[in-house]
Amino acid sequence: MACDNCTSSVFRQKLGRCRQCMLMLSGLCLVGWPVWYWLFADNPRSVGAIALLFFCLAWSGLLGLHGIVWLWRRVNGRD
C-alpha cells in the first residue's frame, strides 16, 4: 500500500486512516453483495453462497470499523 499508515505493522494505527483500504473495501462490498444476491439468493445453503456471504460480512464489518474509527478520530480531533 502506498500511504505511510499502511506500512506500519500496528493494526490500530491503520484503522480509519487508510483511504486506499476504505475505497477497496467499498468496492468489494458494492460488488460482493449484488453478486451474492444475484447468484445465491435462491439457494443460500450452498457452500459457495455461505463462503461469499462470510466474505461479504467480513468486508462490510471491516469497512464499518474503519468508518467508526474515522468518525471517532474526526470528532475528537486526533487526526
C-alpha positions in Angstrom: 0.0 0.0 0.0 1.2 3.5 -0.7 0.4 5.6 2.4 2.6 5.8 5.5 -0.1 4.5 7.8 -0.3 1.2 5.9 3.4 0.5 6.1 3.3 0.3 9.9 2.6 -3.1 11.4 0.2 -1.9 14.2 -3.4 -2.6 13.2 -4.8 0.2 15.4 -2.9 2.8 13.6 -4.3 1.8 10.2 -8.0 1.9 11.1 -9.8 4.9 9.8 -6.7 6.5 8.1 -6.1 4.4 5.0 -8.2 5.9 2.2 -7.0 3.2 -0.2 -8.1 0.4 2.1 -11.5 2.0 2.6 -12.1 2.5 -1.1 -11.0 -1.1 -1.8 -13.4 -2.4 0.9 -16.2 -0.2 -0.5 -15.7 -1.6 -4.0 -15.6 -5.2 -2.6 -18.9 -4.5 -0.8 -20.5 -2.9 -3.8 -19.6 -5.9 -6.0 -19.9 -8.7 -3.5 -23.4 -8.1 -2.1 -25.1 -7.9 -5.5 -23.2 -10.9 -6.8 -24.3 -12.9 -3.7 -27.9 -11.8 -4.2 -27.9 -12.5 -7.9 -26.2 -15.9 -7.8 -27.1 -17.3 -4.4 -30.3 -15.7 -3.0 -32.4 -18.7 -4.3 -30.2 -21.3 -2.6 -28.4 -19.7 0.4 -27.4 -23.0 1.9 -24.9 -24.0 -0.7 -21.1 -23.9 0.0 -20.4 -21.1 -2.4 -23.3 -19.0 -1.0 -22.1 -19.4 2.6 -18.4 -18.7 1.6 -19.3 -15.5 -0.3 -21.7 -14.4 2.5 -18.9 -14.7 5.1 -16.5 -12.7 2.8 -19.1 -10.0 2.3 -19.8 -9.9 6.0 -16.1 -9.6 6.8 -15.7 -6.8 4.2 -18.7 -4.9 5.5 -17.6 -5.3 9.1 -14.1 -4.1 8.4 -15.5 -1.1 6.4 -17.8 -0.3 9.2 -15.0 -0.5 11.7 -12.9 1.9 9.5 -15.9 4.3 9.4 -16.5 4.2 13.1 -12.8 4.9 13.9 -12.6 7.6 11.2 -15.6 9.3 12.7 -14.3 9.0 16.2 -11.0 10.5 15.2 -12.7 13.4 13.5 -15.0 14.2 16.4 -12.1 14.0 19.0 -9.7 15.9 16.7 -7.0 13.2 16.8 -6.3 13.2 13.1 
